Amino acid sequence: MSLFGNFATNRDVELEIRRPDDWHVHLRDGPLLEAVAPETARWMGRAIVMPNLVPPVRTRADARAYRQRIEAALPAGSNFEPLMTLYLTDDTDPADVRAAAEAGEIRGVKLYPAGATTNSASGVTDIRRVDRVFDVLAEVGVPLLVHGEVTSPEVDIFDRERVFIEDVLKPVVDAHRTLRVVLEHITTEEGVRFVLDGPDRVAGTLTAHHLVLDRNDLFKGGLRPHAYCLPVPKRSTHRSALVGAATSGHPRFFLGTDSAPHRVIDKEKDCGCAGIFSAPTALSVYAAVFEAHDALEHLESFCSLNGPAFYGLPPSSERIRLVKRSWTPSETLGVPGEVESVKVFFGGEALAWSVEAA
């Protein structure tokens, strides 16, 4: 039995959908970027690229430079389009945000509460300090992309999303009446309800790993560092709510893998990094989840239509084919010029659905 479940099958079924987009992905930088960018570009047409590098992508100039590095890391002939974001800090210049948005150089601004996740030390310390940036985003129609967790040490890690929604996010949405908001990598029933009860300008992304992991998977037979991500997986009741949202066909839930590569050595050390590298396998996992819940008719909307509609972009004119044919992904992905590698989600295990060009 797989650590993350067993989706293997030998029955061939084909499903053709428009080429998906990934509305939340980490491509990193340097050798890691060279390793992982082709994996996202293999099947995704576009991706919202996270800005939490070291140092972060804070300005319009930073975003332009990072996009150039991403494009240089893509395979020759790739038509993958990175959609850039800015990292919101207490000192972000609203005029710079406006200029980047009006030039079409960014598609989102990312809110990381300081200390919430990987490379978030430069994040926002007081939400009131960025009100002017929220005003600009509302005016130019660029979404605020939210890592929805408080960081107060007195709040239990499993409650951080719920508390953030109540104490921070709802007041922001209420105060900025035209601000578009994406609650990324939702992990709780409360997160699902926030989107469902919110106005049309509020949406949410759902990862493949949060659809199949609950908090028990962190401790099966011992501590499982490669199941550790932030936000952490929650109770199985929360996971069921996420699956229900993803497979419902609701137009304001869409694919965001939060694929977040780290070298194996950095995952397995005493204070290991949070993140799951799912780019090579996420579409296979999504397909298995949708099939298991008799919802394959909604898979294309979730993967390929809802996200573009929310961001005001056309869906892809290209198509891919999902085939219900068992395959086994490589266990790890090598990093150029290094002996270290990155663990692939479900790497080395049989998956039911493979992906092919249409």
VENURUR-V320586 format. One record per residue. N is the residue number from 1. PSI is psi as a letter, one per 40 degrees, with the letter a starting at -180 (* if undefined). OMEGA is omega in radians with two decimals (999 if undefined). D_FIRST is the distance of its C-alpha to the first C-alpha in Angstrom with 2 decimals. Layout:
n = [N | N]
psi = [PSI | PSI]
omega = [OMEGA | OMEGA]
d_first = [D_FIRST | D_FIRST]
This chain:
n = [1 | 2 | 3 | 4 | 5 | 6 | 7 | 8 | 9 | 10 | 11 | 12 | 13 | 14 | 15 | 16 | 17 | 18 | 19 | 20 | 21 | 22 | 23 | 24 | 25 | 26 | 27 | 28 | 29 | 30 | 31 | 32 | 33 | 34 | 35 | 36 | 37 | 38 | 39 | 40 | 41 | 42 | 43 | 44 | 45 | 46 | 47 | 48 | 49 | 50 | 51 | 52 | 53 | 54 | 55 | 56 | 57 | 58 | 59 | 60 | 61 | 62 | 63 | 64 | 65 | 66 | 67 | 68 | 69 | 70 | 71 | 72 | 73 | 74 | 75 | 76 | 77 | 78 | 79 | 80 | 81 | 82 | 83 | 84 | 85 | 86 | 87 | 88 | 89 | 90 | 91 | 92 | 93 | 94 | 95 | 96 | 97 | 98 | 99 | 100 | 101 | 102 | 103 | 104 | 105 | 106 | 107 | 108 | 109 | 110 | 111 | 112 | 113 | 114 | 115 | 116 | 117 | 118 | 119 | 120 | 121 | 122 | 123 | 124 | 125 | 126 | 127 | 128 | 129 | 130 | 131 | 132 | 133 | 134 | 135 | 136 | 137 | 138 | 139 | 140 | 141 | 142 | 143 | 144 | 145 | 146 | 147 | 148 | 149 | 150 | 151 | 152 | 153 | 154 | 155 | 156 | 157 | 158 | 159 | 160 | 161 | 162 | 163 | 164 | 165 | 166 | 167 | 168 | 169 | 170 | 171 | 172 | 173 | 174 | 175 | 176 | 177 | 178 | 179 | 180 | 181 | 182 | 183 | 184 | 185 | 186 | 187 | 188 | 189 | 190 | 191 | 192 | 193 | 194 | 195 | 196 | 197 | 198 | 199 | 200 | 201 | 202 | 203 | 204 | 205 | 206 | 207 | 208 | 209 | 210 | 211 | 212 | 213 | 214 | 215 | 216 | 217 | 218 | 219 | 220 | 221 | 222 | 223 | 224 | 225 | 226 | 227 | 228 | 229 | 230 | 231 | 232 | 233 | 234 | 235 | 236 | 237 | 238 | 239 | 240 | 241 | 242 | 243 | 244 | 245 | 246 | 247 | 248 | 249 | 250 | 251 | 252 | 253 | 254 | 255 | 256 | 257 | 258 | 259 | 260 | 261 | 262 | 263 | 264 | 265 | 266 | 267 | 268 | 269 | 270 | 271 | 272 | 273 | 274 | 275 | 276 | 277 | 278 | 279 | 280 | 281 | 282 | 283 | 284 | 285 | 286 | 287 | 288 | 289 | 290 | 291 | 292 | 293 | 294 | 295 | 296 | 297 | 298 | 299 | 300 | 301 | 302 | 303 | 304 | 305 | 306 | 307 | 308 | 309 | 310 | 311 | 312 | 313 | 314 | 315 | 316 | 317 | 318 | 319 | 320 | 321 | 322 | 323 | 324 | 325 | 326 | 327 | 328 | 329 | 330 | 331 | 332 | 333 | 334 | 335 | 336 | 337 | 338 | 339 | 340 | 341 | 342 | 343 | 344 | 345 | 346 | 347 | 348 | 349 | 350 | 351 | 352 | 353 | 354 | 355 | 356 | 357 | 358]
psi = [h | i | d | e | i | h | e | i | i | e | h | h | i | i | h | h | i | i | h | i | i | h | e | h | i | h | e | a | i | a | d | d | d | d | d | d | d | d | d | d | e | d | e | h | d | i | h | h | h | i | e | g | a | h | i | i | g | d | i | d | d | d | d | d | d | d | d | d | d | d | d | d | e | i | i | h | e | h | e | h | h | h | h | i | i | i | h | h | i | d | e | h | h | d | d | d | d | d | d | d | d | d | e | f | e | i | e | i | h | h | h | h | h | h | e | d | a | h | f | e | d | e | a | h | d | h | d | e | e | e | d | d | d | d | d | d | d | d | d | e | e | h | i | h | h | h | h | g | h | i | e | h | d | e | h | i | d | e | e | d | d | d | d | d | d | d | d | d | d | d | d | d | d | d | d | g | e | e | h | h | h | h | h | i | g | h | e | i | d | d | d | d | d | d | d | d | e | i | i | e | e | h | i | i | i | h | i | d | d | e | e | e | i | a | d | d | e | e | e | h | e | i | h | g | d | e | e | h | i | h | i | i | i | a | i | d | d | d | d | d | d | d | d | d | d | d | e | d | e | h | e | e | h | i | h | h | d | f | h | g | i | i | i | d | d | d | d | e | i | d | g | i | i | h | i | h | h | e | d | e | e | d | d | d | d | d | d | d | d | d | d | d | f | f | f | d | e | e | d | d | d | d | d | e | d | d | d | d | d | d | e | f | i | i | i | i | e | i | i | i | h | h | h | g | h | h | i | h | i | i | d | i | h | i | h | h | e | i | e | i | i | h | h | h | h | e | h | e | i | h | i | d | h | i | h | i | i | *]
omega = [3.11 | 3.02 | -3.05 | -3.11 | -3.09 | -3.10 | -2.99 | 3.09 | 3.09 | -3.05 | -3.11 | 3.02 | -3.13 | 3.11 | -3.13 | -3.14 | 3.01 | 3.14 | -3.09 | 2.96 | 3.09 | -3.03 | 3.03 | 3.14 | 3.06 | 3.12 | 3.12 | -3.08 | 3.09 | -3.10 | 3.10 | 3.08 | 3.13 | -3.11 | -2.91 | -3.10 | 3.12 | -3.13 | 3.06 | -3.09 | -3.07 | -3.07 | -3.14 | 3.10 | 3.12 | 3.05 | 2.96 | -3.01 | -3.11 | -3.02 | -3.02 | 3.01 | 3.00 | -0.06 | -3.07 | 3.03 | -3.00 | -2.95 | 3.09 | 3.13 | 3.10 | -3.11 | 3.11 | -3.11 | -3.13 | 3.11 | 3.12 | 3.12 | 3.09 | -3.12 | 3.12 | -3.11 | -3.10 | 3.09 | 3.10 | 3.12 | -3.14 | 3.04 | 3.07 | -3.12 | 3.03 | 3.10 | -2.91 | 3.12 | 3.04 | 3.12 | -3.10 | 3.07 | 3.08 | -3.02 | 3.11 | -3.11 | -3.14 | -3.14 | 3.10 | 3.09 | -3.14 | -3.12 | 3.14 | -3.14 | -3.09 | 3.08 | -3.12 | -3.08 | 3.08 | 3.09 | 3.12 | 3.00 | -2.98 | 3.06 | 2.95 | 2.92 | -3.04 | 3.10 | -3.05 | -3.03 | -3.09 | 3.07 | 3.14 | -3.09 | -3.13 | -3.07 | -3.03 | 3.13 | -3.12 | -3.02 | -3.13 | -3.09 | -3.08 | 3.12 | -3.12 | 3.07 | 3.09 | 3.11 | 3.13 | 3.13 | 3.11 | -3.11 | -3.07 | 3.07 | 3.11 | -3.07 | 2.90 | -3.11 | -2.86 | 2.82 | -2.90 | 3.06 | 2.92 | -3.10 | 3.13 | -3.07 | -3.13 | 3.12 | 3.11 | -3.08 | 3.14 | 3.14 | -2.98 | 3.11 | -3.14 | -3.11 | 3.12 | -3.14 | -3.09 | -2.97 | -3.03 | -2.93 | 3.12 | 3.09 | 3.11 | -3.13 | 3.14 | -3.08 | -3.09 | -2.84 | 3.09 | 3.14 | 3.07 | -3.00 | 2.97 | 3.00 | -3.00 | -3.13 | 3.11 | -3.12 | -3.02 | 2.99 | -3.14 | 3.09 | 3.09 | -3.12 | 3.10 | 3.12 | -3.09 | -3.10 | -3.06 | 3.07 | -3.10 | -3.14 | 3.12 | 3.14 | 3.14 | 3.02 | -3.11 | -3.11 | 3.03 | -3.04 | 3.10 | 3.07 | -3.09 | 3.13 | 2.84 | -2.98 | 3.07 | -3.11 | 3.08 | -2.96 | -3.11 | 3.13 | -3.09 | -3.13 | -3.06 | -3.05 | -3.10 | 2.97 | -3.10 | 3.10 | 3.04 | -0.07 | -3.12 | 3.00 | -3.08 | 3.11 | -3.14 | 3.09 | 3.08 | 3.12 | 3.11 | 3.10 | 3.11 | 3.13 | 3.11 | 3.12 | -3.09 | -3.00 | -3.04 | -3.01 | 3.14 | -2.99 | -3.09 | 2.91 | -3.14 | -3.00 | 2.94 | -2.97 | -2.94 | 3.06 | -2.95 | -3.04 | 2.94 | 3.04 | -3.11 | -3.11 | 3.14 | 3.05 | -2.96 | 3.13 | -3.03 | 3.10 | -2.97 | -3.11 | 3.07 | 3.09 | 3.13 | -3.13 | -3.03 | -3.04 | -3.11 | -2.95 | -2.99 | -3.11 | 3.08 | -3.13 | 3.09 | -3.10 | 3.14 | 3.13 | 3.14 | 3.11 | -3.11 | -3.12 | 3.04 | -3.03 | -3.12 | 3.11 | 3.14 | -3.04 | -3.13 | 3.12 | -3.13 | -3.05 | -2.82 | -3.01 | -3.04 | 3.14 | 3.08 | -3.13 | -3.13 | -3.11 | 3.12 | -3.13 | 3.09 | 3.03 | -3.14 | 3.02 | 3.11 | -3.11 | 3.01 | -3.14 | 2.99 | -3.06 | 3.12 | -3.10 | -3.05 | 3.04 | -3.12 | 3.13 | 3.06 | -3.11 | -3.11 | 3.05 | -3.14 | 3.09 | -3.07 | 3.08 | -3.10 | 3.01 | -3.13 | 3.13 | 3.13 | 3.11 | 3.13 | 3.08 | -3.04 | 3.13 | -3.14 | -3.10 | -3.10 | 3.05 | -3.02 | -2.99 | 3.05 | -3.08 | -3.13 | 3.00 | 3.14 | 999]
d_first = [0.00 | 3.79 | 6.55 | 8.31 | 6.56 | 6.11 | 9.79 | 10.33 | 13.42 | 16.50 | 19.15 | 21.73 | 23.23 | 25.38 | 26.44 | 29.25 | 29.98 | 32.39 | 31.28 | 29.56 | 30.76 | 28.96 | 30.95 | 29.55 | 28.53 | 29.23 | 30.60 | 32.02 | 34.92 | 36.05 | 33.60 | 30.56 | 32.29 | 32.91 | 29.24 | 27.68 | 30.46 | 29.95 | 26.29 | 27.45 | 30.46 | 28.55 | 27.85 | 29.55 | 33.27 | 34.08 | 32.55 | 33.88 | 33.77 | 33.56 | 36.60 | 35.33 | 36.31 | 38.39 | 41.08 | 40.08 | 41.21 | 44.00 | 46.72 | 47.55 | 48.33 | 45.00 | 43.17 | 45.25 | 44.61 | 40.84 | 40.72 | 42.63 | 40.15 | 37.24 | 39.18 | 39.96 | 36.26 | 35.46 | 35.51 | 38.89 | 39.49 | 36.85 | 38.04 | 35.52 | 37.42 | 36.63 | 37.88 | 39.19 | 39.28 | 41.35 | 40.29 | 42.28 | 44.16 | 46.97 | 49.38 | 48.17 | 51.29 | 51.40 | 53.78 | 51.35 | 48.61 | 51.10 | 52.16 | 48.62 | 47.77 | 51.01 | 50.55 | 47.08 | 45.57 | 43.02 | 40.91 | 39.95 | 40.66 | 37.82 | 38.23 | 36.40 | 37.59 | 38.56 | 35.77 | 33.03 | 30.68 | 30.74 | 34.36 | 35.77 | 38.54 | 41.13 | 40.03 | 42.18 | 43.53 | 45.54 | 44.88 | 48.63 | 49.36 | 47.78 | 49.46 | 51.61 | 48.61 | 47.16 | 50.55 | 50.50 | 46.99 | 48.15 | 51.25 | 49.60 | 46.59 | 43.92 | 40.90 | 40.06 | 36.38 | 35.11 | 32.61 | 32.90 | 32.72 | 35.51 | 35.65 | 37.77 | 36.50 | 37.30 | 34.79 | 31.27 | 28.77 | 26.91 | 30.29 | 31.59 | 30.94 | 32.50 | 35.51 | 36.02 | 36.17 | 38.71 | 40.81 | 40.80 | 39.49 | 41.16 | 44.53 | 44.24 | 43.51 | 46.36 | 48.78 | 48.22 | 48.64 | 47.89 | 45.24 | 42.08 | 38.91 | 35.23 | 32.93 | 30.16 | 26.43 | 26.87 | 24.50 | 26.31 | 27.81 | 31.13 | 30.52 | 29.80 | 32.90 | 34.98 | 34.48 | 34.97 | 38.10 | 39.44 | 41.95 | 41.18 | 41.48 | 38.25 | 34.81 | 31.28 | 28.44 | 24.74 | 22.05 | 18.78 | 16.98 | 18.79 | 17.74 | 14.01 | 14.36 | 16.23 | 17.74 | 15.18 | 12.87 | 15.77 | 15.44 | 11.93 | 12.81 | 15.76 | 17.39 | 15.43 | 18.34 | 16.66 | 15.77 | 19.45 | 21.85 | 25.10 | 25.48 | 22.57 | 19.98 | 21.44 | 20.68 | 18.53 | 21.94 | 22.93 | 19.83 | 20.68 | 24.21 | 23.20 | 21.29 | 24.35 | 26.66 | 24.92 | 24.67 | 28.12 | 30.23 | 32.27 | 34.26 | 34.00 | 30.25 | 29.07 | 26.68 | 26.76 | 23.79 | 25.14 | 23.60 | 24.81 | 24.52 | 25.12 | 25.25 | 22.51 | 25.26 | 26.25 | 22.83 | 22.34 | 25.89 | 27.32 | 27.94 | 25.26 | 25.76 | 24.25 | 22.81 | 19.87 | 20.70 | 19.40 | 22.34 | 20.74 | 17.78 | 19.11 | 20.62 | 17.49 | 15.73 | 18.92 | 19.20 | 15.80 | 16.79 | 20.25 | 19.21 | 17.00 | 20.19 | 22.57 | 24.31 | 24.35 | 28.14 | 28.02 | 25.85 | 28.94 | 30.87 | 28.22 | 27.66 | 31.14 | 33.89 | 33.74 | 33.76 | 36.74 | 38.60 | 38.31 | 39.39 | 42.19 | 41.02 | 40.78 | 37.42 | 36.68 | 38.48 | 35.86 | 32.86 | 29.36 | 27.18 | 23.57 | 22.25 | 19.26 | 18.36 | 15.11 | 15.64 | 14.17 | 16.15 | 17.63 | 16.00 | 19.38 | 22.74 | 25.88 | 28.86 | 32.24 | 34.36 | 31.84 | 29.52 | 27.17 | 24.36 | 22.34 | 18.55 | 17.34 | 15.09 | 11.83 | 13.76 | 12.39 | 9.44 | 10.16 | 12.01 | 13.86 | 17.24 | 19.50 | 22.88 | 26.18 | 29.87 | 31.64]
